[in-house]
Amino acid sequence: MRRLILLLMLFASMAFGYSYSGIWKNSSAVGYNEPVILKIGGNKVSPILQRGDRRVALKSKLTTNVGSGLFDVWGYGYKNLVLFIKPINSYKLRVVAKKVDTKRKRVVTKSFVFIKQQSPHSIKRRFIGNYKSSSNFSAIKKIAIRDIDGRLFVRAWRNTRDGLKALGVARAKIYNNRLHMTWDRGNLSVEATIRGYNYSRRINRYRNLELYVKATNLRTGLTNTQTIQLRRGDVDIPPRPIYKKLKIGPVDVNLMMNSY
Protein backbone atom coordinates (compact mmCIF):
# COMPACT_ATOMS: atom_id res chain seq x y z
CA MET A 1 0.00 0.00 0.00
CA ARG A 2 2.80 2.42 0.94
CA ARG A 3 4.65 1.60 -2.26
CA LEU A 4 1.56 2.51 -4.28
CA ILE A 5 1.26 5.87 -2.53
CA LEU A 6 4.96 6.65 -2.90
CA LEU A 7 4.91 5.73 -6.58
CA LEU A 8 2.02 8.09 -7.26
CA MET A 9 3.58 10.85 -5.19
CA LEU A 10 6.70 10.76 -7.36
CA PHE A 11 4.59 11.95 -10.28
CA ALA A 12 2.67 14.51 -8.27
CA SER A 13 2.23 17.92 -9.79
CA MET A 14 -0.35 20.67 -9.76
CA ALA A 15 -3.64 20.02 -11.54
CA PHE A 16 -4.18 22.01 -14.74
CA GLY A 17 -7.12 24.09 -13.43
CA TYR A 18 -9.98 21.65 -13.96
CA SER A 19 -12.99 22.41 -11.76
CA TYR A 20 -13.90 19.27 -9.84
CA SER A 21 -16.38 21.05 -7.55
CA GLY A 22 -19.89 19.65 -7.64
CA ILE A 23 -21.84 16.45 -7.17
CA TRP A 24 -20.88 13.57 -9.47
CA LYS A 25 -22.97 10.44 -10.01
CA ASN A 26 -21.61 7.06 -11.05
CA SER A 27 -23.06 6.13 -14.45
CA SER A 28 -21.52 2.64 -14.40
CA ALA A 29 -22.69 -0.53 -12.70
CA VAL A 30 -21.91 -0.33 -8.97
CA GLY A 31 -21.17 -3.25 -6.64
CA TYR A 32 -20.93 -3.57 -2.88
CA ASN A 33 -18.70 -0.98 -1.15
CA GLU A 34 -18.14 0.90 -4.40
CA PRO A 35 -18.58 4.65 -4.90
CA VAL A 36 -21.95 5.72 -6.26
CA ILE A 37 -21.65 9.50 -5.65
CA LEU A 38 -18.70 11.86 -5.21
CA LYS A 39 -19.19 15.21 -3.49
CA ILE A 40 -16.26 17.45 -4.36
CA GLY A 41 -15.52 20.95 -3.10
CA GLY A 42 -12.18 22.21 -4.40
CA ASN A 43 -9.78 19.37 -3.57
CA LYS A 44 -11.97 17.95 -0.80
CA VAL A 45 -13.68 14.71 -1.76
CA SER A 46 -16.43 12.85 0.08
CA PRO A 47 -17.35 9.48 -1.50
CA ILE A 48 -20.72 7.85 -0.90
CA LEU A 49 -20.58 4.06 -1.12
CA GLN A 50 -23.32 1.62 -2.06
CA ARG A 51 -23.69 -1.08 0.57
CA GLY A 52 -26.58 -3.30 -0.38
CA ASP A 53 -29.79 -1.27 -0.18
CA ARG A 54 -28.21 1.61 1.75
CA ARG A 55 -25.61 4.28 1.12
CA VAL A 56 -22.77 5.28 3.42
CA ALA A 57 -20.90 8.59 3.24
CA LEU A 58 -17.17 8.46 3.98
CA LYS A 59 -15.39 11.34 5.67
CA SER A 60 -14.48 14.32 3.48
CA LYS A 61 -10.72 14.43 2.89
CA LEU A 62 -8.29 16.88 1.34
CA THR A 63 -6.95 14.87 -1.58
CA THR A 64 -3.53 14.94 -3.22
CA ASN A 65 -2.94 16.40 -6.68
CA VAL A 66 -1.34 13.78 -8.90
CA GLY A 67 -0.67 15.01 -12.41
CA SER A 68 -4.02 16.24 -13.69
CA GLY A 69 -5.98 14.14 -11.21
CA LEU A 70 -6.84 13.69 -7.54
CA PHE A 71 -5.73 10.80 -5.35
CA ASP A 72 -6.50 9.62 -1.84
CA VAL A 73 -7.10 6.63 0.43
CA TRP A 74 -9.97 5.96 2.83
CA GLY A 75 -9.38 3.27 5.46
CA TYR A 76 -11.94 1.41 7.56
CA GLY A 77 -10.62 -1.53 9.52
CA TYR A 78 -8.35 -3.75 7.44
CA LYS A 79 -10.03 -2.55 4.25
CA ASN A 80 -9.01 0.47 2.23
CA LEU A 81 -10.56 2.34 -0.67
CA VAL A 82 -8.13 4.03 -3.04
CA LEU A 83 -9.54 6.52 -5.56
CA PHE A 84 -7.74 8.13 -8.47
CA ILE A 85 -9.94 10.78 -10.11
CA LYS A 86 -9.13 12.21 -13.53
CA PRO A 87 -11.23 14.42 -15.85
CA ILE A 88 -12.55 13.17 -19.20
CA ASN A 89 -14.24 16.47 -20.10
CA SER A 90 -16.16 19.24 -18.33
CA TYR A 91 -19.04 16.92 -17.45
CA LYS A 92 -17.35 13.54 -16.92
CA LEU A 93 -14.74 12.02 -14.61
CA ARG A 94 -12.84 8.78 -14.90
CA VAL A 95 -12.50 7.21 -11.44
CA VAL A 96 -10.22 4.24 -10.84
CA ALA A 97 -11.16 2.58 -7.55
CA LYS A 98 -9.00 0.03 -5.75
CA LYS A 99 -10.50 -1.98 -2.90
CA VAL A 100 -7.55 -3.18 -0.82
CA ASP A 101 -8.08 -6.00 1.69
CA THR A 102 -4.90 -6.14 3.79
CA LYS A 103 -6.10 -9.18 5.73
CA ARG A 104 -6.60 -11.30 2.65
CA LYS A 105 -3.87 -9.48 0.72
CA ARG A 106 -6.23 -8.85 -2.16
CA VAL A 107 -6.72 -5.83 -4.43
CA VAL A 108 -9.77 -5.40 -6.67
CA THR A 109 -9.50 -2.63 -9.30
CA LYS A 110 -12.44 -1.13 -11.20
CA SER A 111 -12.89 1.89 -13.45
CA PHE A 112 -16.02 4.05 -13.40
CA VAL A 113 -17.39 7.04 -15.27
CA PHE A 114 -19.01 9.77 -13.16
CA ILE A 115 -21.36 12.40 -14.61
CA LYS A 116 -21.64 15.88 -13.15
CA GLN A 117 -25.10 16.60 -11.80
CA GLN A 118 -26.60 19.88 -13.00
CA SER A 119 -28.03 22.28 -10.44
CA PRO A 120 -31.80 22.89 -10.62
CA HIS A 121 -31.11 26.49 -11.68
CA SER A 122 -29.08 25.50 -14.74
CA ILE A 123 -31.66 22.87 -15.69
CA LYS A 124 -34.43 25.48 -15.53
CA ARG A 125 -32.62 27.73 -17.98
CA ARG A 126 -32.62 25.00 -20.62
CA PHE A 127 -36.42 25.07 -20.94
CA ILE A 128 -36.91 28.85 -21.18
CA GLY A 129 -38.19 30.04 -24.55
CA ASN A 130 -41.02 29.79 -27.06
CA TYR A 131 -42.02 26.50 -28.67
CA LYS A 132 -44.67 25.43 -31.18
CA SER A 133 -45.97 22.32 -32.87
CA SER A 134 -46.05 21.97 -36.66
CA SER A 135 -48.98 19.51 -36.48
CA ASN A 136 -52.53 20.77 -36.95
CA PHE A 137 -53.78 17.90 -34.79
CA SER A 138 -51.86 18.83 -31.64
CA ALA A 139 -54.07 19.39 -28.60
CA ILE A 140 -51.67 22.15 -27.55
CA LYS A 141 -50.27 24.20 -30.41
CA LYS A 142 -47.70 26.42 -28.69
CA ILE A 143 -46.21 27.24 -25.31
CA ALA A 144 -44.04 29.94 -23.78
CA ILE A 145 -41.83 29.13 -20.77
CA ARG A 146 -40.51 31.92 -18.54
CA ASP A 147 -38.52 32.28 -15.33
CA ILE A 148 -40.23 34.69 -12.94
CA ASP A 149 -38.51 35.28 -9.61
CA GLY A 150 -36.66 31.98 -9.89
CA ARG A 151 -39.79 29.96 -10.71
CA LEU A 152 -40.83 28.53 -14.05
CA PHE A 153 -44.24 29.34 -15.54
CA VAL A 154 -45.69 27.81 -18.68
CA ARG A 155 -48.29 29.56 -20.81
CA ALA A 156 -50.07 27.35 -23.33
CA TRP A 157 -52.49 27.71 -26.26
CA ARG A 158 -54.79 24.83 -27.23
CA ASN A 159 -56.43 23.90 -30.50
CA THR A 160 -60.22 24.16 -30.52
CA ARG A 161 -62.94 24.12 -33.18
CA ASP A 162 -62.96 27.91 -32.96
CA GLY A 163 -59.20 28.23 -33.37
CA LEU A 164 -56.44 28.78 -30.83
CA LYS A 165 -57.46 29.64 -27.28
CA ALA A 166 -55.28 30.39 -24.27
CA LEU A 167 -55.19 27.53 -21.80
CA GLY A 168 -53.67 29.80 -19.18
CA VAL A 169 -50.51 30.02 -17.11
CA ALA A 170 -49.32 27.20 -14.84
CA ARG A 171 -46.48 26.96 -12.36
CA ALA A 172 -44.04 24.23 -13.43
CA LYS A 173 -42.09 22.08 -11.00
CA ILE A 174 -38.99 20.03 -11.85
CA TYR A 175 -38.76 16.32 -11.09
CA ASN A 176 -36.19 14.05 -12.74
CA ASN A 177 -35.20 16.82 -15.18
CA ARG A 178 -38.79 17.16 -16.41
CA LEU A 179 -41.36 19.90 -15.98
CA HIS A 180 -44.69 18.98 -14.40
CA MET A 181 -47.72 21.27 -14.36
CA THR A 182 -51.52 21.39 -14.24
CA TRP A 183 -54.08 23.71 -15.84
CA ASP A 184 -57.69 23.92 -14.65
CA ARG A 185 -60.19 25.65 -16.94
CA GLY A 186 -63.82 25.16 -15.96
CA ASN A 187 -64.69 21.50 -16.56
CA LEU A 188 -61.32 20.85 -18.19
CA SER A 189 -58.31 19.66 -16.17
CA VAL A 190 -55.01 19.28 -18.02
CA GLU A 191 -51.95 17.55 -16.57
CA ALA A 192 -48.71 17.86 -18.53
CA THR A 193 -45.10 16.72 -18.45
CA ILE A 194 -42.36 18.32 -20.54
CA ARG A 195 -39.10 16.59 -21.47
CA GLY A 196 -36.35 18.53 -23.20
CA TYR A 197 -34.01 17.09 -25.84
CA ASN A 198 -31.62 18.18 -28.61
CA TYR A 199 -29.74 20.33 -26.09
CA SER A 200 -27.52 23.13 -27.45
CA ARG A 201 -24.52 24.00 -25.30
CA ARG A 202 -23.99 27.18 -27.31
CA ILE A 203 -27.26 28.75 -26.17
CA ASN A 204 -27.72 26.53 -23.07
CA ARG A 205 -31.26 25.69 -24.24
CA TYR A 206 -33.26 22.75 -25.51
CA ARG A 207 -34.12 23.02 -29.19
CA ASN A 208 -37.01 20.57 -28.88
CA LEU A 209 -39.55 19.57 -26.27
CA GLU A 210 -41.72 16.51 -25.87
CA LEU A 211 -45.01 17.44 -24.22
CA TYR A 212 -47.17 14.70 -22.73
CA VAL A 213 -50.73 15.88 -22.10
CA LYS A 214 -53.55 14.23 -20.17
CA ALA A 215 -56.84 16.15 -20.45
CA THR A 216 -59.87 15.20 -18.35
CA ASN A 217 -63.41 16.46 -18.76
CA LEU A 218 -64.55 16.76 -15.15
CA ARG A 219 -68.21 16.72 -16.15
CA THR A 220 -68.18 13.56 -18.27
CA GLY A 221 -65.09 11.87 -16.83
CA LEU A 222 -63.64 11.31 -20.30
CA THR A 223 -59.84 11.42 -20.55
CA ASN A 224 -57.64 11.94 -23.60
CA THR A 225 -53.85 11.70 -23.78
CA GLN A 226 -51.40 12.91 -26.42
CA THR A 227 -47.64 13.22 -26.88
CA ILE A 228 -46.71 16.39 -28.77
CA GLN A 229 -43.37 17.35 -30.33
CA LEU A 230 -42.53 21.05 -30.04
CA ARG A 231 -39.74 23.00 -31.72
CA ARG A 232 -38.10 26.18 -30.47
CA GLY A 233 -39.25 29.22 -32.43
CA ASP A 234 -41.23 32.43 -32.35
CA VAL A 235 -44.59 32.44 -30.62
CA ASP A 236 -47.03 35.26 -31.36
CA ILE A 237 -48.24 36.75 -28.08
CA PRO A 238 -51.74 38.28 -28.26
CA PRO A 239 -51.57 42.08 -27.79
CA ARG A 240 -54.38 42.14 -25.23
CA PRO A 241 -52.91 42.20 -21.68
CA ILE A 242 -53.77 39.13 -19.63
CA TYR A 243 -53.29 39.52 -15.89
CA LYS A 244 -52.74 36.62 -13.57
CA LYS A 245 -52.49 36.93 -9.80
CA LEU A 246 -49.59 34.83 -8.57
CA LYS A 247 -48.21 34.29 -5.10
CA ILE A 248 -44.47 34.87 -5.18
CA GLY A 249 -42.72 34.76 -1.84
CA PRO A 250 -44.62 36.28 1.08
CA VAL A 251 -46.70 38.67 -1.03
CA ASP A 252 -49.19 38.56 -3.89
CA VAL A 253 -48.14 40.30 -7.08
CA ASN A 254 -50.17 41.10 -10.21
CA LEU A 255 -48.10 40.15 -13.23
CA MET A 256 -48.89 40.83 -16.86
CA MET A 257 -48.21 37.35 -18.12
CA ASN A 258 -48.11 38.25 -21.82
CA SER A 259 -45.20 40.65 -21.33
CA TYR A 260 -42.90 37.82 -22.46
N, C-alpha and C positions, 0 to 999 in steps of 0.2 A: 504494500500500500504506500509506504513512504517513498519507495523508488518511483512509483507512478507520479506522485506529487512532485518530487524533485525533477523528474524528467520534463514535466510540463512547465515547471517554474523556470527551467533553463531557457525556454522559448518565450518567456513572458515579455510582453511589451504593451504599450498603451493601445486601447481600442481606437478604431479610426473614426469615432464620432457617431456611431450608430445609436439610435435612441431605443433602448430596450424597455423603457418605462411603459407600463400598461398591464393588462390582464391577457394572458395567452392561454388558449385552449388546445389540448391535444386532439389532433384530427385523425390520429392513427388508432389502431386497436390497443387497448390498455389492459394489462394483466394485474395480478395482485401485487400491491406495494410498488406500483409504478406511477409516475407523475401524470395527472390528468389536467391540472391547471398550474400555471406559473404566475405568481404576482410579483412584478418587478418594479421597483422604484429606484431609478439611477442604477447603482451596482448592487443594490440589495435585492435578494431573491428569496421568495417564500414558496416552496413547492407544496402542492396539495396532492396527496397520494390516494389512489383508489384501493380500498381494502374491503373486498367483498361488496356489500351493499351500502357501505358508508365511506365517507371521505375524511382524511386526517391531514390537518395542516401542520407542516414542519416549521420550526423556528426560522424567522427571517435572518439571513446572514449576509454580511458584506463579502461579496465574492471577489475572486482574483481575476484580473485581466490577463488573458493568455492570448497573445496575437490579436485577432479581431473578435475573440470570443470571451465568455465568462466561464470560470471553473470554480467548483467548490465541492466539499464533502459533508454530508450529514450522517452522523453516527447515532445509532440507537441499539444498545446492547452490543452483541458481537456482529451485528449487521451494519453495513454502511451503504449509503447511496451516493454515488459520484455522478455529477452532472457536468457536461461540457456543452455550453450553449453558444451557437454561432448563427449569425443572420444568413438567411437565403435572399430575402428582399425586405422591403419596408413592412410587409404584412405577414412574413413567415419566418420561423426560426427552425433550425435543425438542432435537435437536442439528443446527444448521445448519453445514455444512462447506463451506469454500471452498478449492478447490485453485488456487493462484495460480502460474502459469508466467511468470516475469518475462522469460525469454528470448523466448518467443513472444507475450508480452503477452496472455495468455489467462487468464480466470477461469471455473472451472466450479463452480456452486453446487448443493448437494444438501441435502435435509432428511431426517433419520432419526429414528426413535423407538427409544430404548434402554430396556430393562426391567431393573429391579434384580434381581440374583440373590440368592436366599434362602440363608442359611447352612444347612449340614446340620443344625444344632441346631434352628433354627426349623422346618425341614421335618419333622423327627422329631416335634415336638410336635403337628403336625396329625393324625397317625395315632392318637395315644394315645386309648384309650377302649374301649368294648364295642360289638360289632356283631353283628347276627344276620340270617339270611335268613328271608323269609316263605314260601319255597317248601318243600314237603315232599319235593321231589326233589333238593334240594341235597346234594352229596356232603359238604360241610362246612356245618353248621347255624349255628354261632356261633363267634366268636373274641373274645379279649381281648388288647389290645396295651398293653404297659407299658414304661416307661423305667426301667431298673435300672442305676444307676451310669453313666449316659450312653449305655447301649446298649439297643436295642429288642429285646423278646422277645414272641413271639406264641404264645398258647395257643389251641388249636383243639379243637373237638368235631365228630366226624363222625357221619353217619347210618349206622346198620347195621340189619340185620334185627331185632336185639335192642334197638333204641333207640339213644339217643345214647351215644357212648363217647369218652373223651378221647383225642385224637390225640397230645397231648404238648405240650411247650414247645420252640420253635425260636428261635434267634438270627436276627434279621432284619438284612440289610445293605441300604443305600440305593444304588441306581444309577439315574441319570436320573429322580429324584424318585419312584421306585417301590421297594417293599420286596420283597426276594428271600429265600426261606428254604427249608429242606428238613427234613422229618420222616422218620425211619426207625423203623418199628415191625415187627419180625420180618421177614416176607417182603414187607412193604409199604413202598415208598419213595414219598414224596409231595414233589413240587417245586411251589412256589407263588410267584406274583407278585401283589402288591397295588398297585392304582392308586387314589388318592383323588380324589374329585370333589365338587361341590356344597360348596365351601369357605365357611365362615362366618368372616368377620373378627371378629365380635363375640366368639366363643369361641375363635378361632384353631384350629379343628378342621375336619376333613372330616365332613360329615354322611352321606356314602355312600362305600362302597368297592366296587371291582370286583376280585374274587378269581379269578385264573386258576389252576386246579389240574391237575397232571399226575400221576396215580397209576400206579405200576408194580408189578405182582406179580412179585417177583424169582424166584419158583419157576416160574411159567408163562411169564413174559415178556410177558404181556398188559398193555397200557397204555390207560388211559382219561383223557380230558381233559374239563374242564367250566369254564365261566365263570359265576361266581356273583355276584349283586348283594346287597350287605349294607347294612343301614341302622343308623345309630347308635341305641343303646337299651340297656336293662338286660339284663345277662346273668347268669343264676343260677349262682353258683359253688358246686359241691358242698361240703358242710361238712367232708368228710373231708380232712385235710391231705395234700397231695401234695408230697413233697420232691424237689428236683432239684439235683444237684451241678453247679455252674457254675463255670467258671474266669473270675474277674474280676480283671484286673490280675495281680500276681505271685503271688497266693494263691488257693486254692480255698475257696469259701464255700458252705455249705448254705443254700439259700433255700427258704422255704415259698412255692411258686409260686402257691397259691390264696389268698394273703393280699391279693389285689387288692381 
